[in-house]
Amino acid sequence: MILLALFAAASMAQASQAAGLLDATPETYQAPVVRPFEPPSDFGRETEAQGDVGGDWRRSPLTHPVVVEAYVGDYEVSPGDVQTAYDQGVAQAEIDADRRAGPLDGRWRVADADGKPLLSFALTDRGEGRRIEGAWRRLDARAASTADGPAGPAGFDGAAAVVPLADGELHLRAAAHGWSGELVQNGRARAVTVARPG
């Protein structure tokens, strides 16, 4: 039985190498800074109005859908202290993650010297020398053997960033608005600019 398991593991390793798959990011899972919202067990069945308003404001339990026109006045209640603290925690976690992110983090669009879009790619760059990886897809109408694929793992060679693609590499240097550099394919380099989409 153990012998069969070893054969299965060996054949899966060979299959993944043959398919050209990238290794997974070698980092262990870390729990999120802020837990996702978990509604209480009486969610939708409470009879006392939520929020900081005192008095006898009541609402009946939700038993069927209610159209917006059926509401009278304000139908959103003020958030309580717990909801406010949760929202502040989520906002702070996002600010902290953005601050720690490296310069290549996010979505990018690659255009040639004439401004014609060539590629779109998204990278995860968590900074601090960690692995930079993502995916790309072709935007030009030119027929190509590969229309999309993994991007990376990228790295820095001095001040230049090198992003490997399935059929080439991007060699980038920081510019005023994004990056500039060359897209190297089949031994030929062409000038490109890389900027945020939109």
Secondary structure, DSSP 8 states (H G I E B T S, - for coil): -HHHHHHHHHHHHHHHHHTT------------SS------TTTTT--B--SS--SS-B-----S---GGG--S--S----HHHHHHHHHHHHHHHHHHHH--TT-EEEEEEETT--EEEEEEEE--STT--EEEEEEE-S-S--S-SEEEEEEEEEETTEEEEEETTEEEEEEEETTEEEEEEEETTEEEEEEEE---
